[in-house]
Amino acid sequence: MPLYESIFIARQDVPAAQVETLTQSFADIIVKDGGKVKKTEQWGLRNLAYRIKKNKKGHYVLFNLDAPPEAVAEMERNMGLNEDVLRFMTVRVEEHEEGPSAIMRKDERSDRPSFGDRGGDRGDRGFDRPRRAPRSETASEGDAA
């Protein structure tokens, strides 16, 4: 059977318990039609890139599926009919990612340097020439000579 990754976004005002119920109902559709849900990840309430139906946030849920295309089509049909689902997307993949998804691996992202961390000390400008002395010192040296 083909492998799929499916993500849906539920409205922000839906309680987390109802999001779990939605997740279970969509998983039951897949199992009923002969597929398997390999992994389910709830990413929680996250900001949307733009407003969708007056919502600024949404509950994100990821499925890794091993299911026939008919089961996925039925799940997507039910997602489209449900008023609590803002958006959904299903993609066919060659293989599923092992372990947690990239969104859930926050510890790996924290090891990367930030934009401000360029290496070197704060006074290093990256120039090969030495820094010039302030004008007040050079003017007093010229007057003394």
C-alpha positions as CSV (number, residue, x, y, z in Angstrom):
1,M,0.0,0.0,0.0
2,P,1.2,3.6,-0.6
3,L,2.5,5.7,2.2
4,Y,1.1,9.2,3.0
5,E,1.6,12.1,5.3
6,S,-1.5,14.0,6.2
7,I,-1.8,17.2,8.2
8,F,-4.9,19.0,9.2
9,I,-5.5,22.3,11.1
10,A,-8.5,22.6,13.5
11,R,-10.0,25.9,14.6
12,Q,-8.4,27.7,17.5
13,D,-11.5,27.8,19.7
14,V,-11.9,24.0,19.6
15,P,-10.8,22.4,22.9
16,A,-7.9,20.0,22.8
17,A,-10.2,17.1,23.8
18,Q,-12.3,17.7,20.8
19,V,-9.2,17.8,18.6
20,E,-8.2,14.4,19.9
21,T,-11.8,13.2,19.1
22,L,-11.4,14.5,15.5
23,T,-8.0,12.8,15.2
24,Q,-9.5,9.5,16.4
25,S,-12.5,9.8,14.0
26,F,-10.2,10.4,11.0
27,A,-7.9,7.5,12.1
28,D,-11.0,5.2,12.4
29,I,-11.9,6.0,8.8
30,I,-8.5,4.9,7.6
31,V,-8.6,1.7,9.6
32,K,-12.2,0.9,8.6
33,D,-11.2,1.1,4.9
34,G,-8.2,-1.2,5.3
35,G,-5.3,1.1,6.1
36,K,-3.0,1.7,9.0
37,V,-2.2,4.8,11.0
38,K,1.6,4.4,11.6
39,K,2.0,7.6,13.7
40,T,0.0,10.5,15.0
41,E,1.5,13.7,16.3
42,Q,-0.4,16.6,17.9
43,W,1.7,19.8,17.4
44,G,-0.6,21.8,19.5
45,L,-1.9,25.4,19.0
46,R,0.3,27.2,16.6
47,N,0.2,30.6,14.8
48,L,-1.0,30.6,11.2
49,A,0.9,32.4,8.5
50,Y,-2.2,34.3,7.6
51,R,-5.8,34.5,8.8
52,I,-8.1,31.6,7.7
53,K,-11.8,32.1,8.3
54,K,-11.0,34.8,11.0
55,N,-8.6,32.5,12.9
56,K,-5.1,33.5,13.7
57,K,-4.1,30.2,15.3
58,G,-4.9,26.5,14.8
59,H,-4.4,23.1,16.3
60,Y,-2.1,21.1,14.0
61,V,-2.2,17.3,13.7
62,L,0.1,15.0,11.6
63,F,-0.7,11.5,10.4
64,N,1.7,9.0,8.9
65,L,-0.6,6.6,6.9
66,D,-0.2,3.3,5.1
67,A,-3.5,3.1,3.4
68,P,-5.2,2.6,0.0
69,P,-6.0,5.7,-2.0
70,E,-9.8,5.1,-1.4
71,A,-9.3,5.3,2.3
72,V,-7.3,8.6,2.1
73,A,-9.9,10.1,-0.3
74,E,-12.7,9.2,2.2
75,M,-10.7,10.7,5.1
76,E,-10.2,13.9,3.1
77,R,-13.9,14.1,2.2
78,N,-14.8,13.9,5.9
79,M,-12.2,16.6,6.7
80,G,-13.7,18.9,4.1
81,L,-17.2,18.4,5.5
82,N,-16.2,19.1,9.1
83,E,-16.6,22.7,10.2
84,D,-13.8,22.5,12.7
85,V,-11.1,21.7,10.1
86,L,-9.7,24.9,8.6
87,R,-7.2,23.2,6.1
88,F,-5.8,19.8,5.4
89,M,-3.2,18.4,3.0
90,T,-2.2,14.9,2.2
91,V,1.1,14.0,0.4
92,R,2.3,10.7,-0.9
93,V,5.8,9.8,0.3
94,E,8.4,7.2,-0.5
95,E,9.0,6.4,3.2
96,H,8.0,7.7,6.6
97,E,10.4,9.7,8.7
98,E,11.6,7.7,11.8
99,G,11.2,9.3,15.2
100,P,9.6,12.6,15.8
101,S,8.9,15.0,13.0
102,A,11.0,18.2,12.3
103,I,8.5,20.3,14.2
104,M,8.8,18.2,17.3
105,R,12.6,18.2,17.3
106,K,13.1,21.6,19.0
107,D,16.3,20.5,20.8
108,E,18.2,20.1,17.5
109,R,17.1,23.6,16.3
110,S,18.3,25.2,19.6
111,D,21.9,24.0,18.9
112,R,22.2,26.1,15.7
113,P,23.8,29.5,16.1
114,S,21.5,32.5,16.1
115,F,21.7,35.3,13.5
116,G,23.7,37.5,15.8
117,D,26.3,34.9,16.5
118,R,28.9,35.5,13.7
119,G,32.0,34.3,15.5
120,G,34.8,36.5,16.8
121,D,34.6,39.1,19.4
122,R,32.2,42.1,19.3
123,G,34.9,44.6,18.2
124,D,36.0,42.5,15.2
125,R,34.9,44.3,12.1
126,G,36.3,41.8,9.7
127,F,38.8,44.3,8.2
128,D,42.5,43.6,7.9
129,R,43.6,47.2,8.6
130,P,44.0,48.5,12.2
131,R,41.4,50.8,13.6
132,R,42.1,54.5,13.5
133,A,42.6,56.5,16.6
134,P,39.9,59.1,17.6
135,R,40.4,62.6,16.1
136,S,41.0,64.3,19.4
137,E,44.2,62.3,20.0
138,T,45.6,62.9,16.5
139,A,44.9,66.6,16.6
140,S,46.7,67.0,19.9
141,E,49.7,65.1,18.6
142,G,49.9,67.4,15.6
143,D,49.8,70.5,17.7
144,A,52.6,69.3,20.0
145,A,55.0,68.8,17.2
